[in-house]
């Protein structure tokens, strides 16, 4: 008898959490902002690094460019 109550309780908790989670998710996500377009002439593109597995961030310092990967390597 106790086992039946446990099963009913677990099933009820799962159904309750599924209802709560589906009600709190937004049905219409907010729109993405439009990119800012600047009038910059791009005469050429120079590839300065290749073979990144998961590039994560990029920053500039003077004449140097630093790129980090998600794994934490530089």
Secondary structure, 3 states (H helix, E strand, C coil): CHHHHHHHHHHHHHHHHHHHHHHHCCCCCCCCCCCCCCCCCCCCCCCCCCCCCCEEEEEEECCEEEEEECCCCC
